[in-house]
Amino acid sequence: MRGTARIKWSVVVPPGARWFAVGHSPRSRARVATALRELPSGAPVVLCDGWPLSRGRCRRLARRGGVCVVREYLALPTLGAAVALVQDTPTTARYAAARLLAVPPKSSWRARVAAAALPAARWILARPSRSVVFGGRVMLGARA
């Protein structure tokens, strides 16, 4: 994740945390797992994945790298252009779906598309399978 995007996450990420992008090839994930295992015990770690199905990839990588996961966040709408950071728990996701998702007040074609898609987005965000669609994920943990 680029430096400007990291600023958005500074509210939830501990200072001095090591950031790792979760790659999509087995080779890149193996390199990250090796780098994670080389960190000292207790080192704060942030795993970032911007693709659908990110939850499983991040959890498998954390397990391989010896990272104890503390919290997981979804970036809405995307990891690089996050407007909202939603902790990935059922209660928080349901609240975000019911109270935070909204359509821009401007009358434009984008607003009309967003208004048409809003019920589906709310429904998906409130479901356990939300990480299939909302792939932008930041996982916080510490090296065990």
N, C-alpha and C positions, 0 to 999 in steps of 0.2 A: 504494500500500500504506500502511496506517495506521501510525502511529508505534510502537504496541506490536508489530505484526507485524514491523516493521523490526528490532527488537531481536533477534529470533530469527536474523536474517541477519547480525548484526554480526560474527560469527565469520569469515565469508567475504567480506564486503564491505569494501573499503578505506574508511578514514575520509574524509569530505569528498566522497564520491561523489554525483553527481546522480542521483536516482531518477526514472524515467519509466514510467508505465503505458502498456502497448501497447493502444491502443484497437481496437475492432472495426469501426469505420467507416473508409473510406478517408480521409475528411476529418480525423478525429482522428489517424490515423497520419501524415498529411501535416503536421499541426501539430507533432507530436513530431519528425518528421524535420527540419523547419525549425529547431526549438529545438536539436536535436543539432548541426546544422551551424554554429550560432552559438557553440557552446562552443569554448574555446581548445584548441589541440592538446595532447594528453596528459591532458586532464581525465578522471577516472574516471567511468564511466557504468554505471548499473544499469537494465536493462530488465526489467519485470515483466509477465507475462501469465498469467492464471489459467484460460484456456480450453483445451480440446483443440485440437490442431494448432498449439500455441504455438511450436514450434521454427521452422517456416517463417516465421510472422509476425515473430518476433523477428529472425531472420537477415535477412529482407528489409528490415526497418526499420533494422537496424544498417548494412547496406550503403548504404541511401539516406541515412542520417545521417552516414556517414563514420566509423563506429565499428569499431575492430578488436576482435573478440571474443576474450577470454582464456579464460573458463570458462563452463560452463552447469550449472545445478543444477535438479533436479526437487524439488518440495516434495510430500512424502507425508503425509497423503492429499490436502491442498489447499494452495494458496498462503497463504491467510489463517489456516489452522489446521495449519500444518506441524508434524509430530512428528519427521520425519526429513528431512534435507537430503542428497540423493544426487547426486553429480556425474554428469552425463549422459555417461558414457563406457561402452562395452560391458562392460569388466571390473568397474567399480564397480557398475553396474546388476545384473550377474549375481550379484555378491557380496551386494548388498542383497536381491535376490530370494531367495537361498538361506539367508542368515543373519540378516537383520534383520526381515523381515516375520514377525509373530507374531500370535496371537489373544490377546485379553485373558483373564486367568485366571478372571475372574468368570463364573459360569454364568448367563447372561441370554440373552434372545432376540437381542440385538445380537451377543453372542459366538458364538452358533450361526450367525447369518448370516455373520459374519466368517470363521468356520471353513469354511463352505461355499464362500465366495468366495476363500479364500486360495490354493488351487491355481491358479485362473485369474489372480489378481493376480500371483503369482510368475511364471507363464508369460509374461504380458504384459510385465512389467517387464524380463525377461531378453531380450526381442526388440528389434530395431532400431526397430520401429514403436511403442515405448512412449509416445512423445510424443502419439500419437493419443488414448490413454486418460488418461495422467497428464499433464494439461495445465498444472498449476502450475509455472511456469518462471521462474527468475531468471537473466538473462544478464549477465555482467560483462565490461566492456571498457573501452577508452580511446579518446577521440576521436583520430583519425589526424592 
